[in-house]
Amino acid sequence: MPQVKEDIVNSFESLLKSAAGYGIKSYDLVKLKTIDKTSAVVSSLTTHAIVFLILMSFLLFLNLGVAIYLGEILGNIYYGFFEVSLFYGIIGLIVHFFFHDSIKKKISNYIIKQAL
């Protein structure tokens, strides 16, 4: 009888060790998956941010050139800047009132897709 009790205790200890090992491995797996997804999202957003900054620099200098050119045509340089700013003000209002929700939804879906 004592041998059976000892076998049960040994089996129980072995089961506890296996369960503890499983818990540690599961925790490590979740941690690694989280790091993987986080690094994927951050790297994707970083590359998009770099492309965005380059594109914005291009558009800045293009707009300066267009504003100066329009200013020369209209007689005063500041008129060209007024025209360019009026153009972007109208575009901004159109985007805000007509496309705000769809842009917000697309960005949210992109971030969720990257996280999953």
Wavefront OBJ file of the C-alpha trace (Angstrom):
o trace
v 0.000 0.000 0.000
v 2.744 2.519 0.757
v 4.222 1.837 -2.693
v 0.898 2.754 -4.368
v 0.692 5.953 -2.350
v 4.242 6.827 -3.316
v 3.481 6.172 -7.003
v 0.425 8.445 -6.815
v 2.486 11.206 -5.164
v 5.219 10.850 -7.805
v 2.632 10.956 -10.595
v 1.028 14.022 -9.060
v 4.399 15.789 -8.738
v 5.198 14.916 -12.352
v 1.808 16.309 -13.407
v 2.443 19.546 -11.483
v 5.874 19.940 -13.099
v 4.383 19.377 -16.546
v 1.594 21.891 -15.864
v 4.103 24.470 -14.631
v 6.264 23.900 -17.705
v 3.227 24.257 -19.954
v 2.284 27.521 -18.241
v 5.764 28.947 -18.676
v 5.904 27.894 -22.340
v 2.450 29.365 -22.996
v 3.482 32.653 -21.396
v 6.666 32.752 -23.472
v 4.687 32.037 -26.641
v 2.215 34.857 -25.950
v 5.093 37.204 -25.194
v 6.856 36.327 -28.459
v 3.655 36.691 -30.501
v 3.041 40.104 -28.932
v 6.572 41.240 -29.722
v 6.213 39.974 -33.292
v 2.953 41.825 -33.928
v 4.183 45.001 -32.241
v 7.378 45.065 -34.284
v 5.413 44.442 -37.494
v 3.024 47.315 -36.788
v 5.776 49.723 -35.731
v 7.962 48.936 -38.744
v 5.015 49.311 -41.109
v 4.000 52.638 -39.591
v 7.610 53.837 -39.649
v 8.032 53.149 -43.359
v 4.705 54.819 -44.102
v 5.755 57.835 -42.024
v 9.032 58.171 -43.943
v 7.262 58.016 -47.308
v 4.701 60.523 -46.014
v 7.434 62.971 -44.945
v 9.185 62.727 -48.311
v 5.893 63.272 -50.139
v 5.037 66.255 -47.918
v 8.451 67.819 -48.610
v 7.852 67.418 -52.333
v 4.390 68.958 -52.074
v 5.701 71.840 -49.955
v 8.232 72.904 -52.570
v 5.787 72.297 -55.405
v 3.233 74.540 -53.690
v 5.837 77.227 -53.086
v 6.718 77.167 -56.772
v 3.067 77.295 -57.857
v 2.347 80.132 -55.423
v 5.282 82.197 -56.669
v 4.369 81.498 -60.290
v 0.713 82.502 -59.728
v 1.879 85.572 -57.849
v 3.978 86.685 -60.793
v 1.016 86.171 -63.135
v -1.365 88.078 -60.831
v 1.031 90.949 -60.236
v 1.938 90.459 -56.564
v 3.607 87.392 -55.124
v 1.346 87.264 -52.088
v -1.696 86.904 -54.372
v -0.281 83.570 -55.496
v -0.004 82.417 -51.877
v -3.589 83.516 -51.245
v -4.769 81.521 -54.264
v -2.906 78.378 -53.189
v -4.181 78.654 -49.615
v -7.741 79.221 -50.879
v -7.430 76.099 -53.035
v -6.272 73.996 -50.064
v -8.938 75.498 -47.821
v -11.656 74.415 -50.260
v -10.102 70.943 -50.634
v -9.878 70.647 -46.831
v -13.558 71.536 -46.389
v -14.610 69.042 -49.062
v -12.541 66.270 -47.480
v -13.827 67.108 -43.996
v -17.499 67.146 -44.899
v -17.625 64.360 -47.484
v -14.735 61.950 -46.888
v -13.929 62.214 -43.160
v -15.765 59.044 -42.102
v -14.454 56.873 -44.943
v -10.852 57.987 -44.324
v -11.230 57.332 -40.599
v -12.678 53.863 -41.274
v -9.877 52.964 -43.716
v -7.177 53.998 -41.243
v -8.853 52.095 -38.398
v -9.205 48.967 -40.542
v -5.559 49.199 -41.619
v -4.337 49.431 -38.020
v -6.574 46.534 -36.912
v -5.421 44.420 -39.881
v -1.787 45.093 -39.000
v -2.416 44.179 -35.351
v -4.107 40.884 -36.206
l 1 2 3 4 5 6 7 8 9 10 11 12 13 14 15 16 17 18 19 20 21 22 23 24 25 26 27 28 29 30 31 32 33 34 35 36 37 38 39 40 41 42 43 44 45 46 47 48 49 50 51 52 53 54 55 56 57 58 59 60 61 62 63 64 65 66 67 68 69 70 71 72 73 74 75 76 77 78 79 80 81 82 83 84 85 86 87 88 89 90 91 92 93 94 95 96 97 98 99 100 101 102 103 104 105 106 107 108 109 110 111 112 113 114 115 116
